[in-house]
Amino acid sequence: MAAKTGFTEDKMALLLGLAIFVLGGLNVFGVDLLGWAVKTNMWLSPEKALSASTGTYKGVPGIVSLLLTYVGLTAVLAWAVKVLQGDVAKFIKGFTIAFFVSYICFACGSYAYIAATPDILKKVGIPWSMGLTGEAGFILALLAGMFVGNFMPGLADKLKEACRPEMFVKIAIVILGAELGVKAAGAMGLASSVLFRGLCAIVEAYLIYWTVVYYVSRKYFKFSKEWAAPLASGISICGVSAAIATGGAIRARPVVPIMVSSLVVVFTCVEMLVLPFVASWFLHSEPLVAGGWMGLAVKSDGGAVASGAITDALIRAKALALDGVNYQEGWVVMVTTTVKVFIDVFIGVWAFILAWIWCAKIECKEGQRMSFGEVLQRFPRFVLGYVLTFLVLLILCSQSKEGMALGSAMVGALGSLRAIFFILTFFTIGVVSNFKKLLEEGIGKLAAVYVVCLFGFIIWVGLFISWLFFHGVLPPLAA
């Protein structure tokens, strides 16, 4: 029972995230226990939308992978709800609806005319696309959830037990650490100067971003510290992940990071639609500046990397057309990924710092001494899982080519499950985002802060810092 075991959603997310990681890690010994998890592919024909995550299960039909994923997640999460003293029967009923509605949204978002980026249009065989990447599914899920939460109150009530966006996203973040560990190991192949410049850029940018957003939120929009800190982290670092981690560190009410997360998703899509084309317009002679800018400005991991990929394609095409310069493919997006990885790693550091500040300065009563144990108690447990999975995969993949191959194989299924947890997060965020209640809580003011900070200085400071560190550093030419 939760009262006896002391389990919270945070600790449960750590446990489940690490359990999934360990099962995926058995790939190192040639045992693929998670490869049956459903993978969503970019598609033109619906029958090609679904497949198993790894080649080990390539004979398994996509629809079977989907059903196996549903059964596996339902069983594991129902056990978790039981430990947390929830209503298991209501959870299973609600989760069934949430899972399939979420996944339909995810699959629709991967339709080629919606998802294909300019660099792969010829490969896909279509003349145009909205270029939103598969993350368009997250927006569809969020919109579907908002429709249910605001216009179908009866259904929203039935889904209430299954609406656990914090637990879903925390599990996803623990798994995400493994994927980023592989990316970081791959990025280590970049020139050391690029890595060093990227690290310096994010430290400088982040300290400026967070401080200014927090100040604007408090000074001009009169938000409490509980609201200002997660909002500053969500806009400054990595969107959803940072908002959730900060909310846990300062013990904010669940509604706070949830509302910030919903704003991050919407604004990420706006940036993805605009910034790559702006970058290609005036940065075609400074491609790595453009890559760093995408990493510093676009707030979600997938959105940033997707923006880097779009920018890579657009800038290479424009540089070749206007200047006759043919840059090697992939360097722009690698700089974006490198910057984004450093930003993600900083989440854990910042969560610990904020936990200490809240204990020692903000919530410490007069005459009371700050206890290091209290800081650890506040520190979000799932961040430890995130850091652990990141380090394990970074060490494994940086040892040898064989290690990189093992790590890449391991994160195939993990990535698919992480995507499922993310899509569940966005749908359930939508369901609990009742507009009437959100207006009472101040969603309009939150959006105003986001607009003022993002378009007022974050995008431009990010551009300046990227220029400062990457100006004159050019990728090699293609053969």
C-alpha atoms as one frame of an Amber mdcrd trajectory, in Angstrom:
protein
   0.000   0.000   0.000   1.189   3.536  -0.744   0.948   4.587   2.896   3.204
   1.746   4.000   5.677   1.675   1.136   6.000   5.448   0.808   5.557   5.240
  -2.947   4.752   8.409  -4.842   4.230   8.917  -8.578   7.762  10.329  -8.723
   9.322   7.211  -7.189   7.067   4.947  -9.240   8.154   6.717 -12.426  11.784
   6.123 -11.462  11.119   2.438 -10.780   9.184   1.813 -13.991  11.544   3.869
 -16.130  14.573   1.974 -14.833  12.777  -1.375 -15.207  12.056  -0.613 -18.878
  15.669   0.503 -19.305  16.997  -2.743 -17.804  14.758  -4.854 -20.035  15.982
  -2.903 -23.037  19.547  -3.278 -21.796  19.378  -7.044 -22.219  20.025  -6.333
 -25.896  23.677  -6.121 -24.858  23.486  -9.895 -24.301  21.560 -10.532 -27.490
  18.168 -10.761 -25.761  15.532  -8.462 -27.253  12.598  -8.366 -24.835  11.045
  -5.070 -25.945  11.386  -5.103 -29.718   7.708  -6.004 -30.119   6.707  -2.496
 -28.952   4.904  -0.606 -31.697   6.849   1.865 -33.807   5.071   4.599 -35.760
   6.469   5.188 -39.245   5.926   8.069 -41.634   3.273   6.797 -44.008   1.255
   7.366 -47.145  -0.518   4.002 -46.994  -2.117   3.215 -43.590  -0.856  -0.380
 -43.614   2.718   0.941 -43.426   2.101   3.204 -40.437   2.795   0.575 -37.765
   5.583  -1.943 -37.259   7.549  -3.637 -34.518  10.401  -1.526 -33.119  13.275
  -3.852 -33.966  14.190  -6.316 -36.681  13.983  -9.183 -34.196  10.194  -8.986
 -34.492   9.948  -7.921 -38.142   7.488 -10.722 -38.859   5.008  -9.365 -36.311
   2.206  -7.320 -37.981   2.024  -3.692 -36.911  -1.472  -4.017 -35.463  -0.288
  -6.945 -33.325   2.610  -4.809 -32.036   0.103  -2.124 -31.121  -2.091  -4.569
 -29.190   0.925  -6.092 -27.435   2.073  -2.604 -26.429  -1.380  -1.813 -25.059
  -1.567  -5.052 -23.057   1.964  -4.701 -21.679   1.585  -1.069 -20.619  -1.878
  -1.648 -19.172  -0.632  -4.503 -17.001   2.421  -2.617 -15.715   0.631   0.669
 -15.107  -2.357  -1.041 -13.452   0.061  -2.601 -10.980   1.571   0.843 -10.370
  -1.869   2.356  -9.757  -2.650  -0.416  -7.280   0.563   0.323  -5.358  -0.370
   4.008  -5.392  -3.776   3.071  -3.937  -5.715   4.081  -7.041  -8.853   2.464
  -8.462  -7.441  -0.194 -10.785 -10.726  -1.020 -12.544 -11.424   2.627 -13.357
  -7.823   3.099 -14.440  -7.961   0.215 -16.929 -11.218   1.468 -18.455  -9.939
   5.028 -18.734  -6.477   4.006 -19.906  -7.916   1.883 -22.702  -9.694   4.914
 -24.157  -6.733   7.228 -23.549  -4.254   4.817 -25.134  -6.090   4.244 -28.399
  -7.243   7.841 -28.874  -3.708   9.050 -28.177  -2.191   6.578 -30.570  -4.607
   7.412 -33.376  -3.537  11.047 -32.982   0.120  10.011 -33.045  -0.345   7.934
 -36.196  -2.235  10.752 -37.930   0.589  13.141 -37.089   3.005  10.854 -38.949
   1.093  11.116 -42.231   3.723  12.095 -44.813   1.946  15.241 -46.031   1.911
  16.448 -42.426   5.226  15.130 -41.107   7.788  14.997 -43.933  10.509  17.643
 -43.696  11.901  19.317 -46.863  15.076  17.206 -46.830  13.171  13.939 -47.350
  10.358  14.941 -49.714  12.041  13.267 -52.704  12.725  10.119 -50.711   9.101
   9.907 -49.603   7.906  10.683 -53.133   5.646  13.661 -52.473   5.883  17.228
 -53.847   5.092  19.094 -50.630   4.410  18.684 -46.941   3.537  20.771 -43.911
   6.939  19.696 -42.546   5.814  19.330 -38.933   7.594  15.978 -38.300   5.945
  13.194 -36.320   5.662  15.539 -33.347   2.538  16.922 -35.018   0.891  13.912
 -33.361   1.588  15.469 -29.972  -0.367  18.572 -30.966  -3.248  16.475 -32.275
  -3.309  14.521 -29.010  -3.239  17.731 -26.981  -6.124  19.178 -29.028  -8.111
  15.939 -28.735  -7.578  15.916 -24.983  -8.624  19.552 -24.697 -11.804  18.811
 -26.653 -12.654  15.962 -24.281 -11.772  17.999 -21.186 -13.859  21.003 -22.188
 -16.757  19.668 -24.258 -17.220  16.083 -23.042 -17.271  16.353 -19.230 -18.829
  12.904 -18.817 -16.023  11.199 -20.735 -13.414  13.364 -19.016 -14.722  12.154
 -15.669 -14.419   8.519 -16.795 -10.813   9.172 -17.832  -9.936  10.892 -14.557
  -8.209   7.885 -12.933  -6.115   7.307 -16.056  -5.073  10.952 -16.412  -1.635
  10.815 -14.813   0.437  13.068 -17.098   3.138  13.647 -14.498   3.828   9.940
 -14.078   3.734   9.325 -17.831   6.164  12.123 -18.656   8.549  11.209 -15.833
   8.781   7.619 -17.092   9.406   9.011 -20.571  12.189  11.272 -19.294  13.987
   8.393 -17.560  13.902   6.481 -20.865  14.914   9.620 -22.772  18.202   9.693
 -20.868  19.271   6.495 -22.638  18.501   7.917 -26.081  20.415  11.084 -25.317
  23.360   9.050 -24.044  23.648   7.464 -27.493  23.315  10.864 -29.179  25.949
  12.376 -26.906  28.382   9.558 -27.663  27.808  10.111 -31.364  28.302  13.844
 -30.983  31.685  13.214 -29.381  32.919  12.573 -32.904  32.548  16.286 -33.623
  35.562  18.509 -33.384  36.392  19.225 -29.736  36.062  22.941 -30.409  32.434
  22.498 -31.433  31.664  20.571 -28.245  33.414  23.160 -26.094  31.659  26.033
 -27.861  28.308  24.291 -27.456  28.833  23.781 -23.720  29.851  27.408 -23.191
  26.907  28.606 -25.277  24.246  26.759 -23.279  25.661  27.753 -19.886  25.740
  31.419 -20.864  22.364  31.347 -22.600  20.628  29.403 -19.872  21.761  31.602
 -17.018  20.549  34.655 -18.936  17.278  33.038 -20.044  16.210  31.686 -16.661
  17.043  34.813 -14.713  15.236  37.175 -17.079  12.105  35.007 -17.468  11.846
  34.572 -13.698  12.272  38.322 -13.182   9.685  39.239 -15.842   7.205  36.712
 -14.418   7.552  38.039 -10.893   8.034  41.756 -11.537   5.651  42.526 -14.388
   3.122  39.673 -14.338   2.992  39.233 -10.553   3.290  35.429 -10.567   4.166
  33.631  -7.357   7.501  31.825  -7.018   5.604  28.544  -7.472   4.543  29.635
 -10.974   7.573  31.706 -11.981  10.212  28.975 -11.442   8.644  26.199 -13.610
   7.713  28.789 -16.236  11.303  30.084 -16.335  12.651  26.534 -16.662  10.089
  25.535 -19.288  10.867  28.533 -21.492  14.594  28.521 -20.774  15.795  24.930
 -20.931  13.929  22.082 -22.433  10.232  22.718 -22.141   8.213  19.852 -20.689
  11.116  17.979 -19.068  12.483  21.068 -17.334   9.068  22.290 -16.186   8.266
  18.893 -14.638  11.693  18.613 -12.967  11.477  22.130 -11.552   7.929  21.592
 -10.342   9.080  18.507  -8.471  12.107  20.242  -6.977  10.078  23.118  -5.513
   7.011  20.967  -4.772   4.686  22.989  -6.937   1.082  21.878  -7.381   0.681
  19.423 -10.312  -1.366  21.954 -12.312   1.665  24.266 -12.584   4.071  22.174
 -14.720   1.102  20.705 -16.611  -0.042  24.147 -17.777   3.497  25.213 -18.641
   3.994  21.981 -20.603   0.887  22.561 -22.708   2.175  26.021 -23.677   5.612
  24.635 -24.545   4.119  22.168 -27.032   2.116  24.849 -28.837   4.990  27.341
 -29.071   7.446  24.632 -30.169   5.304  23.991 -33.239   5.220  27.718 -34.027
   9.020  27.883 -33.811   9.452  24.783 -35.970   7.291  26.327 -38.680   9.127
  29.666 -38.680  12.744  29.573 -37.430  14.341  27.139 -39.964  13.125  29.274
 -42.858  14.282  32.476 -41.159  17.703  30.880 -40.546  18.046  29.761 -44.163
  17.236  33.290 -45.313  20.199  35.051 -43.699  22.491  32.368 -42.210  23.254
  30.239 -45.279  26.905  31.352 -45.037  27.034  30.489 -41.289  25.397  27.059
 -41.105  26.708  26.098 -37.653  25.412  29.368 -36.198  21.996  28.343 -37.520
  22.354  24.883 -35.976  23.268  26.280 -32.572  20.388  28.738 -32.787  17.853
  25.937 -33.269  19.216  24.152 -30.196  19.058  27.295 -28.061  15.674  28.563
 -29.247  13.391  25.545 -29.828  12.355  24.099 -26.490  11.466  20.438 -27.020
  14.063  17.764 -27.841  12.269  16.394 -30.873  11.256  19.862 -32.030  14.810
  21.188 -31.777  16.380  18.243 -33.590  13.658  18.348 -36.240  14.248  22.082
 -36.682  17.968  21.372 -37.022  17.266  18.775 -39.720  15.021  21.159 -41.647
  17.592  23.948 -41.301  20.351  21.591 -42.461  18.464  20.813 -45.661  17.373
  24.386 -46.377  20.789  25.961 -45.751  22.738  23.413 -47.786  20.364  23.923
 -50.706  20.578  27.717 -50.496  24.377  27.796 -50.057  24.761  25.620 -53.133
  22.322  27.701 -55.194  23.622  31.145 -54.196  27.301  30.614 -53.376  28.140
  27.370 -55.155  29.234  25.889 -51.803  28.272  22.267 -51.152  28.463  21.554
 -47.415  28.470  18.030 -46.050  25.077  16.873 -44.855  24.386  16.476 -41.138
  26.712  18.986 -39.481  24.024  21.577 -38.799  21.718  19.071 -37.131  24.645
  17.602 -35.165  25.427  21.030 -33.691  21.735  21.405 -32.818  21.744  17.972
 -31.165  24.992  18.657 -29.281  23.677  21.930 -27.859  20.370  20.281 -26.964
  22.081  17.361 -25.207  24.093  19.723 -23.009  20.903  21.630 -22.205  19.134
  18.386 -21.236  21.974  17.286 -18.973  21.720  20.651 -17.235  18.137  19.831
 -16.170  19.346  17.544 -13.392  21.912  20.070 -12.167  19.376  22.890 -12.101
  16.717  20.787 -10.352  19.203  20.079  -7.553  20.173  23.768  -7.293  16.522
  24.847  -7.086  15.755  22.179  -4.475  18.581  23.596  -2.332  17.444  27.219
  -2.831  13.845  26.419  -1.882  14.989  24.570   1.242  17.663  27.008   2.374
  16.225  30.373   1.365  12.564  30.400   0.398  10.759  27.917   2.636  13.205
  27.814   5.535  11.585  29.189   8.686  13.357  31.654  10.961  15.871  29.888
  13.160  15.584  26.685  11.162  18.717  25.245   9.585  18.644  23.777   6.125
  19.038  20.013   6.087  20.835  18.346   3.208  18.422  15.480   3.661  15.556
  17.867   2.947  17.222  18.863  -0.339  17.519  15.208  -1.303  13.910  14.638
  -0.273  12.777  17.417  -2.597  15.043  16.394  -5.462  12.888  14.670  -8.104
  13.758  10.975  -8.112  13.057  10.552 -11.804  15.882  13.002 -12.592  18.285
  10.513 -10.985  16.977   7.877 -13.376  17.421  10.256 -16.287  21.043  10.964
 -15.334  21.768   7.272 -14.694  20.421   6.026 -18.023  22.228   8.843 -19.804
  25.600   8.012 -18.229  25.295   4.257 -18.743  24.611   4.637 -22.474  27.192
   7.392 -22.884  29.905   5.177 -21.372  28.794   2.096 -23.316  28.605   3.860
 -26.677  31.805   5.863 -26.337  33.963   2.775 -25.734  33.928   1.326 -29.244
  31.992   0.966 -32.477  30.548  -2.262 -31.106  29.354  -0.397 -28.029  27.692
   2.224 -30.213  25.974  -0.516 -32.206  24.702  -2.151 -29.009  23.482   1.171
 -27.634  21.712   2.035 -30.871  19.987  -1.341 -30.909  18.992  -0.923 -27.289
  17.310   2.444 -27.741  15.254   1.304 -30.734  12.496  -0.165 -28.598  13.102
   2.310 -25.778  12.485   5.184 -28.172   9.170   3.716 -29.261   7.991   3.301
 -25.676   9.205   6.785 -24.781   7.109   8.165 -27.649   4.049   6.277 -26.341
   4.478   7.780 -22.875   4.902  11.245 -24.385   1.739  10.946 -26.462  -0.178
   9.766 -23.393   1.215  12.771 -21.540  -0.051  15.268 -24.078  -3.494  13.704
 -24.417  -4.024  13.539 -20.662  -2.645  17.077 -20.239  -5.390  18.135 -22.623
  -8.077  16.239 -20.706  -7.165  17.899 -17.404  -6.807  21.327 -19.058 -10.295
  22.601 -18.397 -10.332  26.088 -19.921 -12.621  27.517 -17.290 -10.327  26.345
 -14.518  -7.223  27.342 -16.481  -8.544  30.866 -16.920  -9.146  31.004 -13.198
  -5.541  29.880 -12.652  -4.202  32.452 -15.144  -3.400  30.589 -18.414  -3.774
  33.877 -20.324  -1.055  35.509 -18.247   1.186  32.461 -18.701   0.830  32.688
 -22.480   1.581  36.411 -22.298   4.807  35.758 -20.398   5.763  33.118 -22.948
   5.146  35.432 -25.901   6.963  38.382 -24.338   9.998  36.353 -23.279  10.279
  34.041 -26.284   9.847  36.622 -29.011  11.100  39.556 -26.957  14.571  38.256
 -26.122  15.077  34.460 -25.962  15.165  33.919 -29.710  17.448  36.912 -30.255
  19.771  36.249 -27.317  20.050  32.650 -28.532  20.982  33.915 -32.003  23.597
  36.284 -30.586  25.188  33.620 -28.375  25.184  31.082 -31.200  26.880  33.669
 -33.420  29.380  34.445 -30.661  30.498  30.827 -30.322  29.990  29.365 -33.822
  30.712  32.322 -36.102  33.354  31.370 -38.667  33.249  27.643 -37.824  32.171
  25.953 -41.053  31.335  22.326 -41.801  33.542  20.441 -44.276  32.623  20.463
 -47.942  31.002  17.488 -49.607  33.170  15.527 -52.003
